[in-house]
Amino acid sequence: MSHTVRAALVQASWTGDTESMIAKHEEHAREAARQGARVIGFQEVFNAPYFCQVQDVDHYGWAEPVPDGPTVSRMRELARETGMVVVAPVFEVEGPGLYYNTAAVIDADGTYLGKYRKHHIPQLKGFYEKFYFRPGNLGWPVFDTAVGRVGVYICYDRHFPEGWRQLGLNGAQLVYNPSATHRSLSSHLWQLEQPAAAVANEYFVAAINRVGREHYGDNDFYGTSYFVDPRGRLVGEAGSDKEDELLVRDLDFDLIEAVRQQWAFYRDRRPDAYEGLVRP
């Protein structure tokens, strides 16, 4: 019997406040559920603007605990209401001075399964993330959900192949990659990296980008979110480069095993020869 998972993602422009931003995503999630989706993911720090365009201590105010903060608690209610697995990226505060770029993973019954913390933290013009976030310290967890094994890799992480591979070794079938990347910096790479990662690691990837301009800087977030299969092919069309959009796509998880049998990349790995990759 075919194992098809109907999956969704949301790319969204900043509304100006947290309440309306969360409400927008909740409505998209309800629509996805009406369309039969069983899992949905949101963009990087989905409940806030991309404040990392500037360095300002006032923006620490966007941070909240995970899982007991207001946004993740609300997302747990949303998962229960819709019966969907929810991947919810937020700005996390663990304790005084301990901040992370985090995604909570919530099962379809509202159970909090755990979180992923972004490992690779940029410090570039318009992306001053080291001012806010510590590097992730929870490894590359893959979560057993109602739809299968789901992992997360956040934005700048996607430039580093090691984490993609570890998610595959940990059994991921679908990896959400919530992002905030702007037009002049990486649009070429956006078309290359996630399909290449899907091929190299033989799983599905959901690539999510914000859309529009925000008043904290000049970044022009270009959307064009998409799902890509283990052969590197887009599943349906990519999203708009200017407008908010909900994408709902059917993912044939049987393709994962078929590709792994055909291409056998995991069989032919040589971890005995890779020692130099982890030397400082």
C-alpha positions in Angstrom: 0.0 0.0 0.0 1.3 3.4 -1.0 2.6 5.6 1.9 1.7 9.1 0.8 1.9 12.1 3.2 0.1 15.3 2.4 2.4 18.0 3.7 2.1 21.8 3.9 4.3 24.8 4.4 3.6 28.6 4.8 5.6 31.5 3.5 4.4 34.8 5.0 5.1 38.5 5.2 5.4 40.3 8.6 2.2 41.7 9.7 3.6 44.2 12.3 2.7 42.4 15.5 3.0 38.9 17.0 -0.7 38.3 17.6 -1.8 39.0 14.0 1.3 37.0 12.7 0.4 34.0 14.7 -3.3 34.3 13.7 -2.3 34.4 10.1 -0.4 31.2 10.4 -3.2 29.5 12.3 -5.6 30.3 9.5 -3.2 28.9 6.9 -2.9 25.8 9.1 -6.7 25.4 9.3 -6.9 25.7 5.5 -4.1 23.1 5.1 -6.1 20.8 7.4 -9.2 21.3 5.3 -7.1 20.3 2.2 -6.1 17.1 4.0 -2.6 18.0 5.1 -1.2 16.0 8.0 2.0 18.0 8.7 2.8 21.7 8.4 5.9 23.9 8.9 6.4 27.6 9.3 9.3 30.0 8.5 12.3 31.0 10.7 11.1 32.9 13.8 7.7 32.8 12.3 5.9 34.8 15.1 8.3 37.8 14.8 10.0 39.9 12.2 13.5 39.0 11.1 15.0 41.3 13.6 18.5 40.1 13.0 18.9 42.7 10.2 20.0 45.0 13.1 21.7 44.6 16.5 19.5 45.9 19.2 19.0 44.6 22.7 15.3 45.5 22.5 14.8 42.5 20.2 15.6 40.0 23.0 12.0 40.8 23.9 10.8 38.4 21.2 12.3 35.4 23.0 10.2 33.0 25.0 10.7 29.6 26.6 10.3 26.3 24.6 8.0 24.5 25.1 6.2 26.4 27.9 6.1 29.8 26.2 2.9 31.3 24.8 3.6 30.6 21.1 4.5 26.9 21.4 1.7 26.4 23.8 -0.7 27.9 21.3 0.8 25.7 18.5 0.2 22.7 20.6 -3.5 23.7 20.7 -3.4 24.2 17.0 -2.0 20.7 16.4 -4.7 19.2 18.6 -7.4 21.2 16.7 -6.2 20.4 13.2 -4.8 16.9 13.8 -1.6 18.0 12.1 2.1 17.7 13.1 3.4 21.3 13.5 7.0 22.5 13.1 7.1 25.9 14.8 10.4 28.0 14.7 10.8 30.6 17.4 13.4 32.7 19.3 14.0 30.7 22.4 15.2 31.8 25.8 16.5 29.0 28.0 17.7 31.1 30.9 19.5 34.4 31.6 21.7 35.1 28.7 20.9 31.8 26.9 19.2 32.3 23.6 18.7 30.0 20.6 17.2 30.0 17.2 14.9 27.0 17.7 12.1 25.0 16.1 9.6 23.1 18.2 8.2 19.9 16.8 4.6 19.0 17.9 2.8 15.8 17.1 -0.7 15.7 15.7 -2.3 15.2 19.1 -0.6 18.3 20.5 2.2 16.4 22.2 5.5 18.3 22.3 8.1 16.0 20.9 11.2 18.1 21.2 13.2 20.9 19.6 16.0 21.6 17.2 18.4 24.4 17.8 20.2 26.0 14.8 23.8 25.0 14.8 25.4 27.4 12.3 25.0 31.1 13.3 25.9 33.8 10.7 27.2 37.2 11.4 27.0 39.1 8.1 25.4 42.4 7.0 21.7 42.0 7.4 22.1 38.7 9.3 23.6 39.6 12.7 22.6 36.4 14.4 25.6 36.0 16.7 24.4 39.1 18.5 21.3 37.1 19.5 21.8 33.3 19.3 24.1 30.7 20.8 25.0 27.8 18.5 22.7 24.8 18.9 23.7 22.1 21.3 21.0 19.4 20.9 22.5 17.6 17.9 20.3 16.7 14.9 17.2 15.0 16.4 14.7 13.2 14.2 11.2 13.0 15.6 8.8 10.1 15.4 5.6 11.8 14.4 2.1 10.7 13.2 3.3 11.1 9.6 6.8 9.6 9.9 10.2 10.7 10.9 10.6 14.5 10.7 13.8 16.5 11.2 14.6 20.3 11.0 17.6 22.3 9.7 17.3 26.1 10.0 18.3 28.6 7.3 22.1 29.2 7.3 22.5 25.5 8.4 21.6 24.5 4.8 25.1 25.6 3.6 26.7 22.9 5.7 26.3 19.3 4.4 27.3 17.6 7.6 23.9 18.3 9.3 21.9 17.2 6.3 23.8 13.9 6.4 23.4 13.4 10.1 19.6 13.9 9.8 19.6 11.2 7.1 21.7 8.8 9.3 19.2 9.5 12.1 16.4 8.3 9.9 14.7 11.4 8.6 12.1 11.0 5.9 11.1 14.7 5.7 13.3 17.7 6.7 11.8 21.1 7.2 14.3 24.0 6.4 12.7 27.2 7.7 14.6 30.2 6.4 14.8 34.0 6.0 17.0 34.7 3.1 17.0 37.7 0.8 17.0 38.2 -3.0 20.5 39.6 -3.7 22.4 37.3 -1.4 21.4 33.7 -2.1 18.6 33.3 -4.6 20.9 31.2 -6.9 21.9 29.0 -4.0 18.2 28.6 -3.0 17.6 26.7 -6.2 20.6 24.4 -5.7 21.2 23.5 -2.1 18.0 21.9 -0.8 17.5 19.7 -4.0 21.2 18.7 -3.7 20.7 17.8 -0.1 17.6 15.8 -0.8 19.5 13.8 -3.5 22.6 13.3 -1.4 20.7 12.1 1.6 17.6 10.6 -0.1 14.7 12.2 1.7 12.2 14.9 1.2 13.0 18.5 2.0 10.5 21.4 2.7 12.3 24.6 1.9 10.6 27.7 3.5 11.5 31.3 2.9 9.9 34.5 4.3 8.5 37.0 1.8 8.5 40.8 1.4 10.4 43.6 3.1 10.5 44.5 6.8 11.2 47.8 8.3 14.3 46.7 10.2 16.5 46.6 7.1 16.9 46.3 3.4 16.5 42.5 3.0 14.0 41.5 0.3 12.8 38.1 1.3 11.8 36.3 -1.9 9.7 33.4 -0.9 9.8 30.7 -3.7 9.3 28.0 -1.0 9.0 24.5 -2.3 9.0 20.8 -1.5 11.7 18.6 -3.2 11.8 14.8 -3.5 14.7 12.4 -3.0 15.5 12.6 -6.7 15.9 16.4 -6.5 12.7 17.1 -8.3 10.2 19.8 -7.1 6.9 18.4 -5.9 4.5 20.8 -7.7 5.5 24.4 -8.3 7.5 26.6 -6.0 5.7 29.4 -4.2 5.4 33.1 -5.3 8.5 35.3 -5.0 6.4 38.2 -3.7 3.2 37.0 -2.0 2.1 35.0 1.1 1.4 31.4 0.1 0.3 28.1 1.6 1.7 25.1 -0.3 0.1 21.7 0.1 1.8 18.8 -1.6 1.5 15.0 -1.6 4.8 13.3 -0.8 5.3 9.7 -1.8 7.4 8.3 1.1 7.8 5.0 -0.8 10.1 6.9 -3.1 12.7 7.1 -0.3 13.3 3.4 -0.1 13.1 3.1 -3.9 15.8 5.7 -4.3 18.0 4.2 -1.6 17.9 0.8 -3.3 18.6 2.3 -6.7 21.4 4.8 -5.8 22.7 3.1 -2.6 24.5 6.2 -1.3 24.2 5.0 2.3 25.6 1.6 1.4 28.6 3.1 -0.3 29.5 5.7 2.4 33.1 5.5 3.8 33.0 6.7 7.3 36.3 4.9 8.0 37.9 7.4 5.5 36.3 10.6 6.8 38.3 11.3 9.9 39.8 14.5 8.5 36.3 16.1 8.2 36.0 16.5 11.9 39.5 17.7 12.8 39.5 21.3 14.2 
